[in-house]
């Protein structure tokens, strides 16, 4: 499923968060929204998700204008946002329609896919941060969405757990080929996961660059080509450059 963002701007009171942001995620593409804090990355993602309808501009899902939450979109937040009174299985199956047994079986199958087999009856307080986020990923996948929106999903995790979940995300992408849009401030994460990196810069945030990555995944962090790209991105985000220039 393709996602197109056309001239999206968002103002809160007298403060403009993003201005005239445009880019497209093709079907099956992983697109990263990269930038420093305060440039409006999460604001753009909320507009795409339908959780915020107060923006100007257009969001199109498969060519059709959308301003509402769509069942074709799965959302993964920075925090797992699990319901503490429900087990892991019930958190994943919550909201599904149909027979209870079928819903639970579907949830258990997804939990096995994200590496949580044997933890189905645990409660959120019994989980590590990485396990809680795996549960959140399973919950986002349970409705079979064609697009995943991820808002800094691994930023609260330790480095080792983050790497594990990045690999899990690529495994899911390889198996299902969903379109993904990932908000991140981690350049290495963007270079590892993404087919395209949209760099937002400034306050209000504007598209500064739109970079296409052609090297196949998985990618080695020691790759000299990626190291050069990282240097270029760091220069693009250099503190003290106030004016954003729209890129291709």
Secondary structure, DSSP 8 states (H G I E B T S, - for coil): --EEEEEEEEEETTEEEEEEEEEEE-TT-EEEEE--TTSSHHHHHHHHHTS----EEEEEETTEE--S--TTEEEE-SS----TTSBHHHHHHTT--S-HHHHHHHHHHHHHHTT-TT-TT-BGGGS-HHHHHHHHHHHHHTT--SEEEEESTTTTS-HHHHHHHHHHHHHHHHHH--EEEEEES-HHHHHHH-SEEEEEETTTBEEEEEEE--S-SS--TT-HHHHHHHHHHHHHT-TT--------
